[in-house]
Amino acid sequence: MALLKKLEASFEVNVPANQFHNVYSCRPHHVSIMSPERIQGVELHEGEWGKEGSVICWNYTHDGSLKIAKEIIEVIDDVNLSTTFKVIGGDLLKDYKSFKFIVQATQKGDGSLVHWTLEYEKVHENTPAPNTLMDFVVHCSKDISAHLKQAQAN
């Protein structure tokens, strides 16, 4: 039985797609300012902010526990406004052999449609799907949208 799975979610935010994309593609270290309850910090370990191949480390709180995710920024697609992060270390690799986060923003009126894809391979068949992690990234994205909208208003 294949343990490779995909979980997807789409939702609207009230900021332009290019602004939303710019946070994840070029300024992920600002996410801790925009969603401090969820993200406590993002550090650059290798490379440069906004560059493919860079390695970053997220310190975050998920399901009431402090966690770490070390990721490589695999793809920054400024045409389709998507960014792909591949997990290369940290807590997620205890339950998953591989894990990728793909976030894409598409312009929709004055706002945008955000689409998250979580691609993962379970270590064991009974490993739960990362539903609470999807909720986490959705809520974090909404925090980012609210922060960006507030900044526009000021």
PyMOL CGO cylinders between C-alpha atoms (Angstrom):
from pymol import cmd
from pymol.cgo import CYLINDER

trace = [
    CYLINDER, 0.00, 0.00, 0.00, 1.39, 3.38, -1.01, 0.3, 1, 1, 1, 1, 1, 1,
    CYLINDER, 1.39, 3.38, -1.01, 1.83, 5.70, 1.90, 0.3, 1, 1, 1, 1, 1, 1,
    CYLINDER, 1.83, 5.70, 1.90, 2.43, 8.77, -0.27, 0.3, 1, 1, 1, 1, 1, 1,
    CYLINDER, 2.43, 8.77, -0.27, -0.48, 11.17, 0.22, 0.3, 1, 1, 1, 1, 1, 1,
    CYLINDER, -0.48, 11.17, 0.22, -1.63, 14.69, -0.56, 0.3, 1, 1, 1, 1, 1, 1,
    CYLINDER, -1.63, 14.69, -0.56, -3.83, 17.05, 1.44, 0.3, 1, 1, 1, 1, 1, 1,
    CYLINDER, -3.83, 17.05, 1.44, -5.16, 20.27, -0.11, 0.3, 1, 1, 1, 1, 1, 1,
    CYLINDER, -5.16, 20.27, -0.11, -7.06, 23.35, 1.01, 0.3, 1, 1, 1, 1, 1, 1,
    CYLINDER, -7.06, 23.35, 1.01, -8.11, 26.57, -0.72, 0.3, 1, 1, 1, 1, 1, 1,
    CYLINDER, -8.11, 26.57, -0.72, -9.50, 29.74, 0.82, 0.3, 1, 1, 1, 1, 1, 1,
    CYLINDER, -9.50, 29.74, 0.82, -9.77, 33.44, 0.10, 0.3, 1, 1, 1, 1, 1, 1,
    CYLINDER, -9.77, 33.44, 0.10, -7.75, 36.23, 1.67, 0.3, 1, 1, 1, 1, 1, 1,
    CYLINDER, -7.75, 36.23, 1.67, -8.29, 39.95, 1.22, 0.3, 1, 1, 1, 1, 1, 1,
    CYLINDER, -8.29, 39.95, 1.22, -4.81, 40.96, 0.02, 0.3, 1, 1, 1, 1, 1, 1,
    CYLINDER, -4.81, 40.96, 0.02, -3.32, 40.87, -3.48, 0.3, 1, 1, 1, 1, 1, 1,
    CYLINDER, -3.32, 40.87, -3.48, -1.77, 37.55, -4.54, 0.3, 1, 1, 1, 1, 1, 1,
    CYLINDER, -1.77, 37.55, -4.54, 1.66, 39.04, -5.21, 0.3, 1, 1, 1, 1, 1, 1,
    CYLINDER, 1.66, 39.04, -5.21, 1.85, 40.52, -1.68, 0.3, 1, 1, 1, 1, 1, 1,
    CYLINDER, 1.85, 40.52, -1.68, 0.86, 37.21, -0.11, 0.3, 1, 1, 1, 1, 1, 1,
    CYLINDER, 0.86, 37.21, -0.11, 3.32, 35.29, -2.30, 0.3, 1, 1, 1, 1, 1, 1,
    CYLINDER, 3.32, 35.29, -2.30, 6.12, 37.69, -1.42, 0.3, 1, 1, 1, 1, 1, 1,
    CYLINDER, 6.12, 37.69, -1.42, 5.87, 36.77, 2.28, 0.3, 1, 1, 1, 1, 1, 1,
    CYLINDER, 5.87, 36.77, 2.28, 6.49, 33.05, 1.76, 0.3, 1, 1, 1, 1, 1, 1,
    CYLINDER, 6.49, 33.05, 1.76, 8.87, 33.40, -1.19, 0.3, 1, 1, 1, 1, 1, 1,
    CYLINDER, 8.87, 33.40, -1.19, 11.10, 36.24, 0.02, 0.3, 1, 1, 1, 1, 1, 1,
    CYLINDER, 11.10, 36.24, 0.02, 10.28, 37.10, 3.63, 0.3, 1, 1, 1, 1, 1, 1,
    CYLINDER, 10.28, 37.10, 3.63, 9.35, 33.94, 5.56, 0.3, 1, 1, 1, 1, 1, 1,
    CYLINDER, 9.35, 33.94, 5.56, 11.27, 35.36, 8.52, 0.3, 1, 1, 1, 1, 1, 1,
    CYLINDER, 11.27, 35.36, 8.52, 8.52, 38.00, 8.83, 0.3, 1, 1, 1, 1, 1, 1,
    CYLINDER, 8.52, 38.00, 8.83, 5.86, 35.33, 9.44, 0.3, 1, 1, 1, 1, 1, 1,
    CYLINDER, 5.86, 35.33, 9.44, 6.77, 35.27, 13.15, 0.3, 1, 1, 1, 1, 1, 1,
    CYLINDER, 6.77, 35.27, 13.15, 5.79, 38.96, 13.32, 0.3, 1, 1, 1, 1, 1, 1,
    CYLINDER, 5.79, 38.96, 13.32, 2.54, 38.34, 11.42, 0.3, 1, 1, 1, 1, 1, 1,
    CYLINDER, 2.54, 38.34, 11.42, 1.50, 35.14, 13.24, 0.3, 1, 1, 1, 1, 1, 1,
    CYLINDER, 1.50, 35.14, 13.24, 3.40, 35.17, 16.56, 0.3, 1, 1, 1, 1, 1, 1,
    CYLINDER, 3.40, 35.17, 16.56, 1.09, 32.71, 18.34, 0.3, 1, 1, 1, 1, 1, 1,
    CYLINDER, 1.09, 32.71, 18.34, 1.94, 30.04, 15.79, 0.3, 1, 1, 1, 1, 1, 1,
    CYLINDER, 1.94, 30.04, 15.79, 5.44, 30.93, 14.53, 0.3, 1, 1, 1, 1, 1, 1,
    CYLINDER, 5.44, 30.93, 14.53, 8.06, 31.93, 17.09, 0.3, 1, 1, 1, 1, 1, 1,
    CYLINDER, 8.06, 31.93, 17.09, 10.91, 32.43, 14.64, 0.3, 1, 1, 1, 1, 1, 1,
    CYLINDER, 10.91, 32.43, 14.64, 12.38, 31.61, 11.23, 0.3, 1, 1, 1, 1, 1, 1,
    CYLINDER, 12.38, 31.61, 11.23, 16.15, 31.48, 10.78, 0.3, 1, 1, 1, 1, 1, 1,
    CYLINDER, 16.15, 31.48, 10.78, 18.25, 31.33, 7.65, 0.3, 1, 1, 1, 1, 1, 1,
    CYLINDER, 18.25, 31.33, 7.65, 20.74, 28.45, 7.85, 0.3, 1, 1, 1, 1, 1, 1,
    CYLINDER, 20.74, 28.45, 7.85, 22.13, 28.50, 4.29, 0.3, 1, 1, 1, 1, 1, 1,
    CYLINDER, 22.13, 28.50, 4.29, 21.73, 30.68, 1.23, 0.3, 1, 1, 1, 1, 1, 1,
    CYLINDER, 21.73, 30.68, 1.23, 19.80, 33.94, 0.98, 0.3, 1, 1, 1, 1, 1, 1,
    CYLINDER, 19.80, 33.94, 0.98, 16.23, 35.00, 1.71, 0.3, 1, 1, 1, 1, 1, 1,
    CYLINDER, 16.23, 35.00, 1.71, 14.15, 34.73, -1.44, 0.3, 1, 1, 1, 1, 1, 1,
    CYLINDER, 14.15, 34.73, -1.44, 16.48, 32.29, -3.21, 0.3, 1, 1, 1, 1, 1, 1,
    CYLINDER, 16.48, 32.29, -3.21, 15.81, 28.69, -4.23, 0.3, 1, 1, 1, 1, 1, 1,
    CYLINDER, 15.81, 28.69, -4.23, 18.07, 26.23, -2.44, 0.3, 1, 1, 1, 1, 1, 1,
    CYLINDER, 18.07, 26.23, -2.44, 18.15, 28.27, 0.76, 0.3, 1, 1, 1, 1, 1, 1,
    CYLINDER, 18.15, 28.27, 0.76, 17.74, 26.34, 4.02, 0.3, 1, 1, 1, 1, 1, 1,
    CYLINDER, 17.74, 26.34, 4.02, 15.53, 27.81, 6.74, 0.3, 1, 1, 1, 1, 1, 1,
    CYLINDER, 15.53, 27.81, 6.74, 14.46, 26.60, 10.16, 0.3, 1, 1, 1, 1, 1, 1,
    CYLINDER, 14.46, 26.60, 10.16, 10.97, 27.29, 11.54, 0.3, 1, 1, 1, 1, 1, 1,
    CYLINDER, 10.97, 27.29, 11.54, 10.29, 27.37, 15.30, 0.3, 1, 1, 1, 1, 1, 1,
    CYLINDER, 10.29, 27.37, 15.30, 6.55, 26.95, 15.78, 0.3, 1, 1, 1, 1, 1, 1,
    CYLINDER, 6.55, 26.95, 15.78, 3.83, 25.81, 18.16, 0.3, 1, 1, 1, 1, 1, 1,
    CYLINDER, 3.83, 25.81, 18.16, 1.56, 23.08, 16.82, 0.3, 1, 1, 1, 1, 1, 1,
    CYLINDER, 1.56, 23.08, 16.82, -0.99, 21.11, 18.82, 0.3, 1, 1, 1, 1, 1, 1,
    CYLINDER, -0.99, 21.11, 18.82, 0.25, 22.80, 21.99, 0.3, 1, 1, 1, 1, 1, 1,
    CYLINDER, 0.25, 22.80, 21.99, 3.91, 21.76, 21.56, 0.3, 1, 1, 1, 1, 1, 1,
    CYLINDER, 3.91, 21.76, 21.56, 6.98, 23.66, 20.48, 0.3, 1, 1, 1, 1, 1, 1,
    CYLINDER, 6.98, 23.66, 20.48, 8.37, 22.18, 17.27, 0.3, 1, 1, 1, 1, 1, 1,
    CYLINDER, 8.37, 22.18, 17.27, 11.07, 22.71, 14.67, 0.3, 1, 1, 1, 1, 1, 1,
    CYLINDER, 11.07, 22.71, 14.67, 11.07, 22.21, 10.90, 0.3, 1, 1, 1, 1, 1, 1,
    CYLINDER, 11.07, 22.21, 10.90, 14.21, 22.56, 8.82, 0.3, 1, 1, 1, 1, 1, 1,
    CYLINDER, 14.21, 22.56, 8.82, 13.32, 23.13, 5.18, 0.3, 1, 1, 1, 1, 1, 1,
    CYLINDER, 13.32, 23.13, 5.18, 14.92, 23.80, 1.85, 0.3, 1, 1, 1, 1, 1, 1,
    CYLINDER, 14.92, 23.80, 1.85, 13.16, 26.26, -0.44, 0.3, 1, 1, 1, 1, 1, 1,
    CYLINDER, 13.16, 26.26, -0.44, 12.87, 24.03, -3.50, 0.3, 1, 1, 1, 1, 1, 1,
    CYLINDER, 12.87, 24.03, -3.50, 10.91, 26.23, -5.90, 0.3, 1, 1, 1, 1, 1, 1,
    CYLINDER, 10.91, 26.23, -5.90, 9.99, 29.90, -6.03, 0.3, 1, 1, 1, 1, 1, 1,
    CYLINDER, 9.99, 29.90, -6.03, 7.68, 30.44, -9.00, 0.3, 1, 1, 1, 1, 1, 1,
    CYLINDER, 7.68, 30.44, -9.00, 7.10, 34.19, -9.38, 0.3, 1, 1, 1, 1, 1, 1,
    CYLINDER, 7.10, 34.19, -9.38, 4.93, 33.64, -12.48, 0.3, 1, 1, 1, 1, 1, 1,
    CYLINDER, 4.93, 33.64, -12.48, 2.42, 31.28, -10.81, 0.3, 1, 1, 1, 1, 1, 1,
    CYLINDER, 2.42, 31.28, -10.81, 3.02, 32.85, -7.37, 0.3, 1, 1, 1, 1, 1, 1,
    CYLINDER, 3.02, 32.85, -7.37, 3.89, 29.59, -5.63, 0.3, 1, 1, 1, 1, 1, 1,
    CYLINDER, 3.89, 29.59, -5.63, 6.61, 28.47, -3.24, 0.3, 1, 1, 1, 1, 1, 1,
    CYLINDER, 6.61, 28.47, -3.24, 7.60, 24.89, -2.41, 0.3, 1, 1, 1, 1, 1, 1,
    CYLINDER, 7.60, 24.89, -2.41, 9.30, 23.96, 0.85, 0.3, 1, 1, 1, 1, 1, 1,
    CYLINDER, 9.30, 23.96, 0.85, 10.77, 20.48, 1.38, 0.3, 1, 1, 1, 1, 1, 1,
    CYLINDER, 10.77, 20.48, 1.38, 11.24, 19.37, 4.98, 0.3, 1, 1, 1, 1, 1, 1,
    CYLINDER, 11.24, 19.37, 4.98, 14.78, 18.05, 5.55, 0.3, 1, 1, 1, 1, 1, 1,
    CYLINDER, 14.78, 18.05, 5.55, 14.83, 17.90, 9.35, 0.3, 1, 1, 1, 1, 1, 1,
    CYLINDER, 14.83, 17.90, 9.35, 12.83, 18.38, 12.50, 0.3, 1, 1, 1, 1, 1, 1,
    CYLINDER, 12.83, 18.38, 12.50, 9.74, 17.01, 14.18, 0.3, 1, 1, 1, 1, 1, 1,
    CYLINDER, 9.74, 17.01, 14.18, 7.70, 16.17, 11.07, 0.3, 1, 1, 1, 1, 1, 1,
    CYLINDER, 7.70, 16.17, 11.07, 10.23, 13.56, 9.97, 0.3, 1, 1, 1, 1, 1, 1,
    CYLINDER, 10.23, 13.56, 9.97, 9.41, 11.49, 13.07, 0.3, 1, 1, 1, 1, 1, 1,
    CYLINDER, 9.41, 11.49, 13.07, 6.06, 10.56, 11.50, 0.3, 1, 1, 1, 1, 1, 1,
    CYLINDER, 6.06, 10.56, 11.50, 6.71, 11.16, 7.80, 0.3, 1, 1, 1, 1, 1, 1,
    CYLINDER, 6.71, 11.16, 7.80, 9.47, 9.90, 5.49, 0.3, 1, 1, 1, 1, 1, 1,
    CYLINDER, 9.47, 9.90, 5.49, 9.05, 13.00, 3.35, 0.3, 1, 1, 1, 1, 1, 1,
    CYLINDER, 9.05, 13.00, 3.35, 7.03, 16.17, 3.60, 0.3, 1, 1, 1, 1, 1, 1,
    CYLINDER, 7.03, 16.17, 3.60, 6.50, 19.15, 1.28, 0.3, 1, 1, 1, 1, 1, 1,
    CYLINDER, 6.50, 19.15, 1.28, 4.52, 22.36, 1.70, 0.3, 1, 1, 1, 1, 1, 1,
    CYLINDER, 4.52, 22.36, 1.70, 3.37, 24.09, -1.49, 0.3, 1, 1, 1, 1, 1, 1,
    CYLINDER, 3.37, 24.09, -1.49, 1.60, 27.43, -1.22, 0.3, 1, 1, 1, 1, 1, 1,
    CYLINDER, 1.60, 27.43, -1.22, 0.15, 29.28, -4.20, 0.3, 1, 1, 1, 1, 1, 1,
    CYLINDER, 0.15, 29.28, -4.20, -1.75, 32.56, -4.42, 0.3, 1, 1, 1, 1, 1, 1,
    CYLINDER, -1.75, 32.56, -4.42, -3.99, 33.46, -7.37, 0.3, 1, 1, 1, 1, 1, 1,
    CYLINDER, -3.99, 33.46, -7.37, -5.40, 36.94, -7.84, 0.3, 1, 1, 1, 1, 1, 1,
    CYLINDER, -5.40, 36.94, -7.84, -9.17, 37.08, -7.34, 0.3, 1, 1, 1, 1, 1, 1,
    CYLINDER, -9.17, 37.08, -7.34, -10.71, 40.53, -7.48, 0.3, 1, 1, 1, 1, 1, 1,
    CYLINDER, -10.71, 40.53, -7.48, -9.00, 42.76, -4.90, 0.3, 1, 1, 1, 1, 1, 1,
    CYLINDER, -9.00, 42.76, -4.90, -7.93, 39.72, -2.89, 0.3, 1, 1, 1, 1, 1, 1,
    CYLINDER, -7.93, 39.72, -2.89, -6.60, 36.30, -3.71, 0.3, 1, 1, 1, 1, 1, 1,
    CYLINDER, -6.60, 36.30, -3.71, -7.27, 32.61, -3.51, 0.3, 1, 1, 1, 1, 1, 1,
    CYLINDER, -7.27, 32.61, -3.51, -4.63, 30.77, -1.48, 0.3, 1, 1, 1, 1, 1, 1,
    CYLINDER, -4.63, 30.77, -1.48, -4.07, 27.09, -2.17, 0.3, 1, 1, 1, 1, 1, 1,
    CYLINDER, -4.07, 27.09, -2.17, -2.00, 24.91, 0.16, 0.3, 1, 1, 1, 1, 1, 1,
    CYLINDER, -2.00, 24.91, 0.16, -0.85, 21.42, -0.78, 0.3, 1, 1, 1, 1, 1, 1,
    CYLINDER, -0.85, 21.42, -0.78, 0.80, 19.15, 1.77, 0.3, 1, 1, 1, 1, 1, 1,
    CYLINDER, 0.80, 19.15, 1.77, 2.56, 16.21, 0.13, 0.3, 1, 1, 1, 1, 1, 1,
    CYLINDER, 2.56, 16.21, 0.13, 3.76, 13.58, 2.53, 0.3, 1, 1, 1, 1, 1, 1,
    CYLINDER, 3.76, 13.58, 2.53, 4.80, 9.97, 2.87, 0.3, 1, 1, 1, 1, 1, 1,
    CYLINDER, 4.80, 9.97, 2.87, 3.86, 8.26, 6.10, 0.3, 1, 1, 1, 1, 1, 1,
    CYLINDER, 3.86, 8.26, 6.10, 6.42, 6.26, 8.06, 0.3, 1, 1, 1, 1, 1, 1,
    CYLINDER, 6.42, 6.26, 8.06, 3.66, 3.85, 9.14, 0.3, 1, 1, 1, 1, 1, 1,
    CYLINDER, 3.66, 3.85, 9.14, 0.23, 3.08, 7.73, 0.3, 1, 1, 1, 1, 1, 1,
    CYLINDER, 0.23, 3.08, 7.73, -1.40, 4.12, 11.03, 0.3, 1, 1, 1, 1, 1, 1,
    CYLINDER, -1.40, 4.12, 11.03, 0.30, 7.55, 11.07, 0.3, 1, 1, 1, 1, 1, 1,
    CYLINDER, 0.30, 7.55, 11.07, -2.52, 10.11, 11.05, 0.3, 1, 1, 1, 1, 1, 1,
    CYLINDER, -2.52, 10.11, 11.05, -3.04, 12.50, 8.16, 0.3, 1, 1, 1, 1, 1, 1,
    CYLINDER, -3.04, 12.50, 8.16, -1.68, 15.97, 8.96, 0.3, 1, 1, 1, 1, 1, 1,
    CYLINDER, -1.68, 15.97, 8.96, -5.14, 17.56, 9.21, 0.3, 1, 1, 1, 1, 1, 1,
    CYLINDER, -5.14, 17.56, 9.21, -4.24, 19.71, 12.21, 0.3, 1, 1, 1, 1, 1, 1,
    CYLINDER, -4.24, 19.71, 12.21, -1.12, 20.89, 10.37, 0.3, 1, 1, 1, 1, 1, 1,
    CYLINDER, -1.12, 20.89, 10.37, -3.29, 21.95, 7.43, 0.3, 1, 1, 1, 1, 1, 1,
    CYLINDER, -3.29, 21.95, 7.43, -5.49, 23.88, 9.88, 0.3, 1, 1, 1, 1, 1, 1,
    CYLINDER, -5.49, 23.88, 9.88, -2.28, 25.43, 11.23, 0.3, 1, 1, 1, 1, 1, 1,
    CYLINDER, -2.28, 25.43, 11.23, -1.05, 26.72, 7.84, 0.3, 1, 1, 1, 1, 1, 1,
    CYLINDER, -1.05, 26.72, 7.84, -4.53, 27.99, 6.95, 0.3, 1, 1, 1, 1, 1, 1,
    CYLINDER, -4.53, 27.99, 6.95, -4.79, 29.96, 10.20, 0.3, 1, 1, 1, 1, 1, 1,
    CYLINDER, -4.79, 29.96, 10.20, -1.23, 31.24, 9.79, 0.3, 1, 1, 1, 1, 1, 1,
    CYLINDER, -1.23, 31.24, 9.79, -2.08, 32.40, 6.24, 0.3, 1, 1, 1, 1, 1, 1,
    CYLINDER, -2.08, 32.40, 6.24, -5.14, 34.24, 7.53, 0.3, 1, 1, 1, 1, 1, 1,
    CYLINDER, -5.14, 34.24, 7.53, -2.96, 35.92, 10.19, 0.3, 1, 1, 1, 1, 1, 1,
    CYLINDER, -2.96, 35.92, 10.19, -0.59, 37.02, 7.42, 0.3, 1, 1, 1, 1, 1, 1,
    CYLINDER, -0.59, 37.02, 7.42, -3.48, 38.38, 5.37, 0.3, 1, 1, 1, 1, 1, 1,
    CYLINDER, -3.48, 38.38, 5.37, -4.83, 40.33, 8.36, 0.3, 1, 1, 1, 1, 1, 1,
    CYLINDER, -4.83, 40.33, 8.36, -1.37, 41.76, 9.07, 0.3, 1, 1, 1, 1, 1, 1,
    CYLINDER, -1.37, 41.76, 9.07, -0.84, 42.81, 5.45, 0.3, 1, 1, 1, 1, 1, 1,
    CYLINDER, -0.84, 42.81, 5.45, -4.33, 44.36, 5.28, 0.3, 1, 1, 1, 1, 1, 1,
    CYLINDER, -4.33, 44.36, 5.28, -3.66, 46.29, 8.51, 0.3, 1, 1, 1, 1, 1, 1,
    CYLINDER, -3.66, 46.29, 8.51, -0.37, 47.57, 7.08, 0.3, 1, 1, 1, 1, 1, 1,
    CYLINDER, -0.37, 47.57, 7.08, -2.21, 48.77, 3.94, 0.3, 1, 1, 1, 1, 1, 1,
    CYLINDER, -2.21, 48.77, 3.94, -4.72, 50.65, 6.10, 0.3, 1, 1, 1, 1, 1, 1,
    CYLINDER, -4.72, 50.65, 6.10, -2.00, 52.55, 7.99, 0.3, 1, 1, 1, 1, 1, 1,
]
cmd.load_cgo(trace, "trace")
